[in-house]
Amino acid sequence: MFDKLLNSLVAMAPVACVAGILLAAGFRRNRVVWLLSLLALDAWGWTSSGRELLIALIAPALALWISVRPERPLLSPRNLILAVLTGLLIWFAGSFGESGIGRLRSWHVNADSWPAGLGTISLLYFAAAFVCSLHWFQRRGAADLGASAALACAALAAVPSAAAASTAWLTLGAGLAVTGVLIQAFRMAFMDALTGLPNRRALDEELARSEGRLVVAMVDVDHFKKFNDRHGHDAGDVVLRRVAQTLRRCRGGHAFRYGGEEFSILFAHGDIDRVCEALDITRKRIQETRVRLGSGRLPSSRPQAVRKGARQGEVHVTVSIGLAGRDGNTTHPQLLIEAADKALYKAKKAGRNRVVVAA
């Protein structure tokens, strides 16, 4: 049973690598493209016996170098130079000579010189995996996490005692890299990068699947254009993130970034009176939240930017909310959005910082 699984993974290696390279290139994850190309090269080196062993040393060294370098366009001059150098190294590997290959093999396989029985290739791959994990920690990109997992699998494939399953490990690594790219692609399509909330496309998908009772709330940050003009767009981004954090905590609701300074909250099977109460609590939380801007100081030429009672460098914002609900499937979701928008307009016209229910 295990042998069949192992053989299946070995057979899938080319497909996994090619699929990962195409996906990563399509979503402009250029570092992943290069790393997967090197894994494919490494898989070829390990499945061959003899002079291609040097290729298996070239691949992890290049993987470590690519991991520590900034990500560049796929066909940038430096990347093209890298491709040419890789080709020259492969040619050099082909003319290395059997005696030199023998010395290289004994140097790598001799595990007494390395911790935990690891060889040179494993250590290089583990170092590259560590660097990619740092990229993930800084940017939280799933593609970086997938690349780190793929490199760790490549390191395990290069352990001298695991030579029989090396290609299977590389196939698993390519699959993990593909998974990371797909997860990041999903986040790019359905998540708002600034606030971390699902975006309008995700809202449309959710509305299309909704059935039965539904309450929709539209939320808008009051005087946001004036706020941006006064404090700058960076300060506006800080406010939007804080508002999004508070909306995410709204009881019984699922918050979305609708666009600009506007948000939407869906309440599936919610009673409109309870929803109105929960939204009013959320509105008060936003009103009471102090938002610290930048280094804590506002431009000295605009002291009027700080509201009376607020400390220097901190501001308050408010939101207006309109909501509409339905009891069954008789009302199309888009009509609910329009009704909630009209209620939001009424809330703004009535003085802002309030919740208004559609008639």
N, C-alpha and C positions, 0 to 999 in steps of 0.2 A: 504493500500500500504506500509506504513512504517512498520507495523507489519510483513508483508511478508519478507521485506528486513532484518529486525532484525532477524527473524527466520532463514533466509538463512545464515546470518553471524554466528549465533550460531552453525548451522550445519557444517559450514566450519572450525570452530576453530581447531578440531583435524588435519584436512588435512593441514591447513596453518602451524601449528606448526611442524608437521612431515616433511613437504616439506622444511621448513626453516632449520630445524636441519640437514637434509640430505645434503642440498646444502652447508650450512656453514661448515659442516664436510668435504665435498668433496674439498672445497677451503681453508681448514685449517683456518677458522675464528673461532677459538675455544672459544673465549669470547662470540660470538654470539650463538654458540651451547649451552653453559651453560645458557645464558640469556633466550633463547627460551624454554629450558627445564623448567626453573623456571616459565615462563609465562604459559606453559601448566599445571604445577603443580598448579599455582594460579587459572587458569580457573577451574580446578577440585574443588579447595577449595571453590570458590565462587558459583559454581552451586550446591554445597551440603549445607544442612542446619544443622548447629549444630557443632559437634566436629571438622570438617575439617576447621573451621574458623581459627584455629591456623596456619594451613598450609599457609593460605593467609598472615599471618604475617611473617612466615619463609621465603617465597619466596622473598619479597622485601628486607629483611635484607641481605639475601645471594646475591641478585642482586647488592646491593650497595657494598658489600665486593668484589665481582668479578670485578666490574667496576674499583675499585681503585687498584687492583692488576695487575702486569704485565701479559701479555698473555703468557701462557705456552702450551706445547704439550697437546693434549686432554687427553691422558692416562698417564700423568706424576704422580709421587707419590702423590704430593699435591692435584691434581685434584681427584685422587682416594680416598684420605682421605676425601675430600669435599663431594664426592658422598656418602661415608659411613656415615658421619655425617648427611647429609640430610636425609638418610634413617632412622637413629636413631631419628631425630627430628620428622619425620612423625610418627614413632611408638609412640613417646612420645605424639604427638597430639592425636593419637587414644585412649590413656589411660588418657587423661587429666581430664576427669570428666565433667559432665554437669554443675555443679555449677561454676567451674572455667571458662568454656566456656561462661557462662552467664555474668560473670564479665568482661571477655575479650571483649565480644560483646558490652557491655555498654561503656567500655573504648574507643573502636574504634569509635563507632557511635556517641558518645557525641561530637558534632562539636563545642560546645561553647568554648572549650579549644584550638582550632586550628584556624589559620587564614583562612579566605574565606571558611569556612565550610569544610576544608580538614581533613581527618583522618590520623592516624599514617601510614597506608599503603601507602597512597598517597604521604605523605611527603618523605618517604623512596624511593619510586619510582622516584619522581621528583629529589631527590638528585643523584640517580644512573644515571638518564637521563642527568643531568648536567655534571657529570664526563665523560660520554661517548661523550658528545658534545665537551669536552676539548680534548679527544683523537682525534676526527675528526679534530679539529682546528690545532692540532700539526701535524697530518699525512695526512689529507685530504682523508682519506679512506671512501668510500661510505658505507662500512659495519658498521663502527662506527656511521655514521650518521643515518643509518637505525636502529641500536640498540638503539640510543638515542630516535628516534621517537617512537619505540616500547615501550620503558620504559615510555615515556610520556603518551602514550595511556593506559598503565597499571595503571599509576597514576590516569588518568581520570576514568578508570573503577572502581577504589577503592573509589572514592568520594561517601560518603554515599547516597547522593541524586540521584546518577546514578546507583543504584544497579540493576535496571531492565535491563540496557543495558551493564552490566559489561562484559559479554562474547563477545558481539559484539565489544566492544572496544579492548578486548584482541585479537580478530581475526584480526581486522584492524592493530593492532600493529605487529602481526606476519607477516601479508602481507607486511608491510613497511620494516620489517627486511629482508624478502626474497628479496624485491626489491633492498635494499642496497647491499646484497650479489651478486645479478645478475649484478648490475651496476659495482661493483668492479671486478667481474669476466670478464666482457666485457673489462674493462680497462686493466686488466692483459693480455688479449688475443690480444688486438688491439692497445694498447698505449705503448709507450716507457717510462719507469719509470724515466729515467734520464732527458730527454729533454722535456717530455710532448707532443711530436709529435706522430702522428699515426706511427705504426711500419711497417715492411716489409709485414707482413700478411695483414694489412689494405691496403697497396699499391697494393698487388696482387688482393685483392677484388675489389678495385677501377678500376684497369686496366681491369679486367674481365668484368666489366659493361660498360666500355667506348665505345662510338660510335662516328663515324664521325671524325672531325678534332681533333688532339691531339698533344701536344708538351710535351716531357719528357726531363727534365734536371737532370743530375747527378752531384753532388757537393761533392768535397773532400777537406778536410782541408790539406793544404800543410805542409809537413815535420812533421806530427803529431807524428810519432814514435819517432823522435829525440826530439820533444818537451816533450813527456812523459818521455823519458830517462833523460832529463835534469831537468825538474821541478817536476816530479812525476805524478802519475795517478790522484790524487785529483785535481791538477791544470788542467790536461787534461779534467776532468769532467766539471770544470768551463768553459773552452773554448767551449766545445761542447754545453753547455746550452746557452751560449751567441750567438754562431753561429745559434743555432736553433731559438732563439728569433728573430734574424734578418731575417732568411729565412722565418719565419712565416709572416713577413710583406711584402714579395715580392708581388708586384702588380699583381693580377690576378692568382696567383699560390696557390697550395695546397701542403704544405711541408710534407715530411715523413722522418723518420730515417731509412735509408736503412741498416745500420750495421756498427759498428766500428766508424770511422771518416767520413763515407760517408752518404750523404743525397740524397734525390730525390725530385723533384718538378714537379707536374703535372699542365699543363695548358690546360683545356678543351676548345675546339673551339678557340684556340689562334692563332694569326698571328705570325709566327716565327720571323719576324723582330721586332715586338713590344715586344715579349717575350725576345729576345736577349737584347733589350734596358733595360727592367726591370731587367734582371739578372745582367747586367753590373752595374746598380745602386746599386743593392744588394751587389755585389762583392766589390764595393767601400766603402759601409757602413761597411762591415766587416773589410776591410783593415784599416779604420779610427777608429775602435772601440778599446778602451783601455781596456784590461782585467786585473782587479786587482786580484792578487793571494794571497790567504790566508790572513795573517795579514798585507799584504802590503809590506813585505820584502822577497826577494828571498834569498836562501842560500848564506852566505857570501863567501863560498869557490868557488862560481861560478858566479862572477860578470859579466862574459861575456854573461850570459843568457839574460841580458837586452839589447835590441837593442839600438843603438845610437839614442839619442833624446827622449827616453822614460824615465819616472820617475821611480825611484827605486820601485819595487813591481808591476809594470805594464808592460804588454807585448802586442804586436800586432800579429795577425795571418792573413793569407790570405787564399783564397780558389781558386781552379781551377774548372771550370765548362764546361761540355760538354752537348750539347743538340741535339735532333733529333725530327723531326716532321713528321706527315702524314696528307694528305688532305682528305682521306676517310677511309673506313674500309679495304683497301687492304693490309695493313701492320699489322701483329700480334703485340700486345703490347710488347711481350717479345723481338721481333726483334728491337723495338724502344729502349728498355733498352740497348740492346747490341750495337746499333748504337751510343747511347749517351755515353756509356762507352768508345767506341773507340775514340769519340771526346774528352772525358775527358783525355784519355791517350795522345792524341795529344797536349792538353793544357799543360799537365805536361812536356811533352818532349820539348815544345817550350819555357819553362821558368817559368811555373806556374803563378798564379795570373792573369788569363785571361779567357775569354769565347770563346769557339770554337764550331762552328756549324758543324754537320756531313755533309759530302759531299753528 
